[in-house]
Amino acid sequence: MTAAQLRKYLAEDAALTIRVGSGRKFYVPHTDFAMLSTSQKFLVFFDARDIAEIIPLRSIESITLARKKTSAA
């Protein structure tokens, strides 16, 4: 994944599920808890337990957005 691709996900108002090459999945409760490193080579985020994770962008295989559900009138 490139830094430009990641920035598009981080601009969303949503939770993220990140899948990496090793098969691990990471859940980010909201994009407010994630950022791109200054070198633009790493994603840094905090999970629901307030534990920091640092993931190399090159290891990210996919990101899924969990958008907020809107109620129908």
N, C-alpha and C positions, 0 to 999 in steps of 0.2 A: 504494500500500500504506500502511496506517496503522501507527502505532507499536504498537498493540495486536496487530495481525496479525503483525507482525515479532517481537514478544516471544514469541509461541507457537512460532515456528520456532526462535528462539534458546534456548528451554527444552529442545529436543531434544538427544539425545546422538548427533549425526550430522554428516556433511559436508553442505554446501549447494551447489547450483548456482543462481546468481542470474541472471535474464535481465532486461535493461533495454530501454527503448523503442527505443534505437538499434540493437538487434539483438545487442549484445555480451553475452557470457556470462562470468560470474566464478565461479571455484571456490574455496570456502572449505573447507579440509581438516577443520575441526571447528568447532562453534559456540563453543568456548572462545576462538577467534581472532577473534571478532566482537562488536561491541557497538553499542548505540544511542547516538547523541550526546545530550548533556545537553539540547539543544533539542528532541530527539525528531523531528528532521527529516532526519537522515542516518544511514546505516549505515556504520560504520567497521570494517574488517577487514584482516587480514594474510593474504597468500597463501602458498603453499608456499615461495616464495623470500624470504619475510619482507619483502615490499613492501606498504606500506599503501595501501589504496584507500578513498575516501570517495564514497559514492553517495547522492544525494538519494532519500528514500523515494518521492517522487512519480514517480520514473523507473522504479521496480521494477515489472515486469509479472508476473513469476512467480518462485517459489522452489520448487526440488525438493529433497527430502531424500534422502540416500543412506544408508539405514539399514544397520547392521551385520548381516551374515548370521549366522544361528544354525545350528549344526550339528545335524543330526538324530541321535538316538541309535540 
